[in-house]
Amino acid sequence: MGTEPSARNRKEADDALLQQIAAIASGASSDPFAVLGRHPDGRGDIVRAFFPDALTVTLTALSSDGKKTERQMQRIHPDGVYSATIPKRSVSYLLHVQWADGWQDVVDPYNFGVLLGDLDLHLLAEGRHRAPDEVMGSHIQTVSGTAGVRFTVWAPNASRVSIIGDFNIWDGRRHPMRLRHDSGIWELFIPGLAEGERYKYEIRSQEGRILPAKADPYARWAEVPPATASRVLAPLTHVWQDQEWMTHRPTVHAPNSAISVYEVHAPSWQLPEDGSRCLSWSDLSRKLIPYVCGLGFTHIELLPITEYPFAGSWGYQPVSLYAPTSRHGSPGEFAAFVDACHQAGLGVIMDWVPAHFPSDPHGLACFDGTHLYEHEDPQEGFHQDWHTLIYNFGRNEVRGFLIGSALYWLKNFHIDGLRVDAVASMLYRDYSRKAGEWKPNIHGGRENLEAVSFFKELSTTLGNMHPDTMLIAEESTAWPGVTSSADEGGLGFQFKWNMGWMHDTLRYMQRDPLWRGFHAHDVTFGMVYAYSERFFLPLSHDEVVHGKGSLISKMPGDEWQKHANLRSLYALMWAYPGKKLLFMGGEFAQNEEWNHDSQLTWPKLATHLGQGMHATLSVLNQIYKSNPALYADDNSPNGFHWLIADDTQNCVFAWIRRASDAPDVLVVCNMTPVPRHGYRVGVPQAGHWHELLNTDAACFGGSNMGNAGGTLAENVSSHGMENSLVLTLPPLSVLYFSLGQA
């Protein structure tokens, strides 16, 4: 009777093992390491392996003295679970699998211990791991002398997670992962895999439902869309040659520096001549970089290049925040492109989208069968405008995922700045929602407190780790302190897009000049709040899509007047406080609205007016960078002085731009097609004022009316100044003057 409990216990253990084996065979096991791999069993050890559809499996054990023991494994489950014993003295073993069409030697993935350390798991759970890209996702590494790939994914509510790919015929039963229970992270090391392997995760929900196969949230490389698999990426081997740029970057990005940005949608800037869909990063290095440098811009800004499934989203609905889109080539080729930009003296800003993500089934949506990355309640987690899902910014792991993405681009690709898209949609719970369609915060307000906290953590982290990079907000409201530091209660961005200036100025320029005199406030009002934030002045892609037409099509008048108006708009913009941004095509006055499926209408650049617009931008950038008065005091009232803001009859504006230890620049705008002769403008100093710019010059496509290159100030007071100039103001033109410059 004393042996009965032991026998009963043994039978219960055997029954439990049989159930676990059955779960392995059916793909339902949440603990594959409890069955598969090597386990103590009396005087020998037992090895179990799972190879569905294999003909035979042979185990070869190797002892420390080099002795080999070969044994045929026994099929212990009809669906392909095999078992064999090996001596305890064996230090390793190899599995030889015979398939119907060949054979395969396999190092058992289930003979390896845990992979991630407790500190990594702890920091990931707290959202404070500052290099999650080095821990999560797929990584080529060597474990116990064996080369392979480590896979790691966060899916705390899954009942089983498996890695699927070409290497296992996309069979979710073959490679189930180990769950690290405290963190909800699953991990597995698969020997023998290498760079380029395609893979996804097959996830079984708590209810036993197999979800659509998921791409790796932390994938650093993906298939070319419309394919959706992730790919294993080896560590980048690019040898950077941009040391000079990186050394001087703190000065280049200072608020008192000249920054003008050419915004680019890489797939539609120019199409390849061979008929392929996109230029490669190498092609863009050869074509785009010299083109932008020739225009004199200091930076390019790339519409989102984080991998995205739908071309029509322009990248603003990404699924892989750590992977540069494969449309243009590999991650290593993208690194080489950024390096080439830097060597040419050109900075690289990328649009970055932490606001939302698409509901594509292979993406983050209901990742482990629950609303893991997004809010469960659609009033908090669904964008009605874009039909996308909103990140749960209050969840530590989600914040860590997003901040880790930002750091990844700055660290690994030397990206110079991130322009954060749709910030307003993140800050307000009622963004684009009617009453009853949103939930207030804990205080009953409309502010998204979790998003505010996220931005403060993001900006503080980036400021500590990459202080010479830019964080730029596309924020369309009057949220206070966007560019104030987090310590001061702000969000911590370096710059904010000035959407108010853009709307007001375009509205003014679109008016018939006959009526502009009644709307001078559209030009002057921006100075009321010009110093409330550090601003970018954007004429972006958003202004030339969705039926808005191109910039040139917005301008009134005949063809000549349209181009004169647009030249004036650019010159006004370049003389106004704030950094500059212009979307591609605007530099040669593309007639057509931007089409992401096509390319810029390059034939326009060959026309007289197109060349003139191109030359205008080139000269504007040259003047801008050469005159500190136009940029050094952008953020101080000392840098701007109105001379004429009330000549509503003639539609003339004039102001002075100033900087310490630099010559003033006088700006005079005539916003009607009527020339003004003998027009007096006050100036702060006597002497000869050289004409830096005349947008009516013949080389720009103008009528070539002007002031013969400059004029001498008279000792006649005007506009609060002791001296003045008597000028000829060409039609629809902007003039720049500076004292004594030639």
Secondary structure, DSSP 8 states (H G I E B T S, - for coil): -TTHHHHHHHHHHHHHHHHHHHHHHHT--S-GGGTSEEEEETTEEEEEEE-TT-SEEEEEEEETTS-EEEEE-EEEETTTEEEEEEETTEEEEEEEEEETTEEEEE--GGGS---S-HHHHHHHHHT--S-GGGTSEEEEEEETTEEEEEEEEE-TTEEEEEEEEGGGTT-TTT-B-EEETTTTEEEEEEET--TT-EEEEEEEETTS-B---B--TT-S-B--TT---EE-----------HHHHHHHHHHTSTTS--EEEEE-HHHH---TTS-SS--HHHHHHHHHHHHHHHT-SEEEES--EE-S-GGGTTSS-SEEEEE-GGG--HHHHHHHHHHHHHTT-EEEEEE--SEE---TTSSTTTTSS-SSB-SSHHHHEETTTTEEEB-TTSHHHHHHHHHHHHHHHHHS---EEEETTHHHHHBTTTT--TTSS---TTS-SB-HHHHHHHHHHHHHHHHH-TTSEEEE---S--TTTTS-GGGTS---SEEE-HHHHHHHHHHHHS-GGGGGGGTHHHHGGGGSTTSS-EEEEE-GGGGSTT---HHHHS-SSHHHHHHHHHHHHHHHHHSSSEEEEETTGGGT-SS---TTS---GGGGGSHHHHHHHHHHHHHHHHHHH-GGGTTTTTSGGGEEEEEEEETTTTEEEEEEEETTEEEEEEEEE-SSS-EEEEEEEESS-SEEEEEEETT-GGGTS---S-TTEEE-BS--BTTBSEEEEEEE-TTEEEEEEET--
